[in-house]
Amino acid sequence: MNKISFSNRGFTLFEVLAAIFIIGTLSTVILLNYRVGQEQAVLTRAAAAFETEIRKAQNLAISSPEFGGAIPCGYGIYYTDNRNFSIFAGQLGGALSCNVSNHNFESGIDSVYQNLKIIEPGVVFKNSFSDIFFEPPDPATYINNSKAVGVSTTVELCLETDLTKCRNLTIDTAGRISIQ
């Protein structure tokens, strides 16, 4: 008298396959967006770290600490290669005063304060950039030896694997730094 009954409750094969397809599609979209987000985060961290080093050179110029036995004319940043840059202490180099000295890095005259590199692996400078120099006490900002109003330089930090994915830092002679 035991009756075995089969009910029509459950999912059809088509419904199960449709659910698997939807879950797979959503997982793919989420994973792809996660990777794009990771790339943007890496570029943002690298740009923020580079901005910090520029601010460091600016603050050194304001405080004017003695370096190499003398007080330098100011401090600046110069491009070394696609992964490296340096903070330098600008010296007179034969000029009568700091305001008429060359504000670009001159090997043999200026002193390297600190050699630095981009902190994020896989991020490089897309191109070389103009020297950035800060002269105390304001500090006056020089871009490629010019402090004329409106002069600026743009530094592009890009993924080494895709040089179209970049963060740009623009520095102008007013001392402003903006990240796009």
C-alpha positions as CSV (number, residue, x, y, z in Angstrom):
1,M,0.0,0.0,0.0
2,N,2.9,2.3,-0.2
3,K,2.4,4.5,-3.1
4,I,5.4,6.3,-4.7
5,S,4.3,9.5,-6.2
6,F,6.3,11.8,-8.4
7,S,5.4,15.4,-8.2
8,N,5.9,18.0,-10.9
9,R,7.8,20.3,-8.6
10,G,11.4,21.3,-9.6
11,F,13.2,23.0,-12.4
12,T,13.3,22.1,-16.0
13,L,16.7,21.6,-17.7
14,F,16.1,24.9,-19.6
15,E,15.5,26.8,-16.4
16,V,18.7,25.5,-14.8
17,L,20.8,26.3,-17.9
18,A,19.3,29.8,-18.1
19,A,20.2,30.4,-14.4
20,I,23.8,29.1,-15.0
21,F,24.1,31.4,-18.0
22,I,22.9,34.5,-16.1
23,I,25.2,33.7,-13.1
24,G,28.2,33.2,-15.5
25,T,27.5,36.4,-17.4
26,L,27.2,38.4,-14.1
27,S,30.5,36.9,-12.8
28,T,32.3,37.8,-16.0
29,V,31.1,41.4,-15.9
30,I,32.0,41.8,-12.2
31,L,35.5,40.3,-12.7
32,L,36.2,42.6,-15.7
33,N,35.1,45.7,-13.8
34,Y,37.2,44.6,-10.9
35,R,40.4,44.5,-13.0
36,V,39.7,47.9,-14.5
37,G,39.1,49.3,-11.0
38,Q,42.4,47.7,-9.9
39,E,44.3,49.4,-12.8
40,Q,42.8,52.8,-12.0
41,A,43.7,52.3,-8.3
42,V,47.3,51.5,-9.1
43,L,47.6,54.6,-11.3
44,T,45.9,56.8,-8.7
45,R,48.3,55.6,-6.0
46,A,51.3,56.2,-8.3
47,A,50.1,59.7,-9.1
48,A,49.5,60.5,-5.5
49,A,53.0,59.3,-4.5
50,F,54.6,61.3,-7.2
51,E,52.7,64.4,-6.1
52,T,53.9,63.8,-2.6
53,E,57.5,63.9,-3.8
54,I,56.9,67.1,-5.7
55,R,55.5,68.6,-2.5
56,K,58.5,67.3,-0.6
57,A,60.8,69.3,-3.0
58,Q,58.5,72.3,-2.5
59,N,58.7,72.0,1.3
60,L,62.5,71.6,1.2
61,A,62.7,74.9,-0.7
62,I,60.5,76.6,1.9
63,S,62.6,75.4,4.8
64,S,65.9,75.8,2.9
65,P,67.9,73.2,4.9
66,E,71.7,73.2,4.4
67,F,72.8,70.5,2.0
68,G,76.4,69.5,1.2
69,G,77.7,72.3,3.4
70,A,75.8,75.1,1.8
71,I,72.3,76.4,1.6
72,P,71.1,75.6,-2.0
73,C,69.2,78.0,-4.3
74,G,66.2,75.7,-4.0
75,Y,65.1,72.1,-4.7
76,G,63.7,70.5,-7.8
77,I,62.6,67.3,-9.5
78,Y,64.1,66.0,-12.7
79,Y,63.4,63.0,-14.9
80,T,66.0,60.2,-15.0
81,D,64.3,57.4,-17.0
82,N,60.8,55.9,-17.4
83,R,60.7,54.6,-13.9
84,N,63.1,56.9,-12.0
85,F,63.4,60.6,-11.0
86,S,65.4,62.6,-8.5
87,I,65.1,65.5,-6.1
88,F,68.0,67.8,-6.5
89,A,69.5,70.7,-4.6
90,G,70.2,73.6,-7.0
91,Q,73.5,75.4,-6.6
92,L,74.7,78.8,-7.9
93,G,76.9,77.2,-10.6
94,G,78.9,80.4,-11.1
95,A,75.9,82.8,-11.1
96,L,76.0,85.9,-8.9
97,S,72.7,85.1,-7.2
98,C,70.1,82.4,-7.1
99,N,67.4,84.2,-9.1
100,V,69.7,84.4,-12.2
101,S,71.1,80.9,-11.8
102,N,70.0,78.0,-14.1
103,H,67.0,76.3,-12.5
104,N,67.3,73.1,-14.5
105,F,69.4,70.2,-13.2
106,E,73.0,70.5,-14.1
107,S,75.1,67.4,-13.6
108,G,78.4,68.3,-11.8
109,I,77.0,71.6,-10.4
110,D,73.7,70.6,-8.7
111,S,73.6,67.9,-6.1
112,V,71.2,64.9,-6.0
113,Y,69.3,65.1,-2.8
114,Q,67.4,61.8,-3.3
115,N,67.0,59.2,-6.1
116,L,63.5,57.9,-6.3
117,K,61.4,55.6,-8.4
118,I,57.7,55.1,-9.1
119,I,56.4,53.0,-6.2
120,E,53.8,51.0,-8.1
121,P,55.2,48.1,-10.2
122,G,54.0,48.2,-13.8
123,V,53.6,52.0,-13.9
124,V,56.0,54.1,-15.9
125,F,56.4,57.7,-17.1
126,K,55.1,57.8,-20.7
127,N,57.5,60.6,-21.7
128,S,60.3,62.6,-20.1
129,F,59.1,65.8,-18.4
130,S,60.6,69.3,-17.8
131,D,62.6,70.0,-14.7
132,I,60.5,71.4,-11.9
133,F,62.3,73.7,-9.5
134,F,61.2,75.6,-6.3
135,E,63.2,78.7,-5.2
136,P,62.7,80.0,-1.7
137,P,61.2,81.8,0.1
138,D,57.8,81.8,-1.6
139,P,58.7,79.3,-3.2
140,A,58.8,80.5,-6.8
141,T,58.1,77.6,-9.2
142,Y,60.2,77.2,-12.3
143,I,59.2,74.9,-15.2
144,N,62.1,74.2,-17.5
145,N,64.0,77.3,-16.1
146,S,60.9,79.6,-16.6
147,K,58.7,81.1,-14.0
148,A,56.5,83.0,-16.5
149,V,52.8,83.0,-15.7
150,G,50.9,80.2,-17.5
151,V,53.9,77.9,-18.0
152,S,53.1,74.3,-17.0
153,T,54.3,70.8,-17.6
154,T,52.3,67.6,-17.7
155,V,53.7,64.3,-16.3
156,E,52.0,61.2,-17.6
157,L,52.0,58.0,-15.4
158,C,50.8,55.0,-17.5
159,L,50.5,51.3,-17.2
160,E,53.5,49.7,-18.7
161,T,51.3,47.1,-20.5
162,D,48.9,49.7,-21.9
163,L,50.3,53.2,-22.4
164,T,46.8,54.5,-23.2
165,K,45.8,54.0,-19.6
166,C,47.3,57.0,-17.8
167,R,47.0,59.5,-15.0
168,N,48.2,63.0,-15.7
169,L,49.8,65.4,-13.2
170,T,49.9,69.1,-14.3
171,I,52.3,71.4,-12.5
172,D,52.3,75.2,-13.2
173,T,54.4,78.1,-12.2
174,A,51.9,79.1,-9.6
175,G,52.8,75.9,-7.8
176,R,49.5,74.2,-8.4
177,I,49.5,70.4,-9.0
178,S,46.4,68.8,-10.4
179,I,45.8,65.2,-11.2
180,Q,43.5,64.1,-14.0
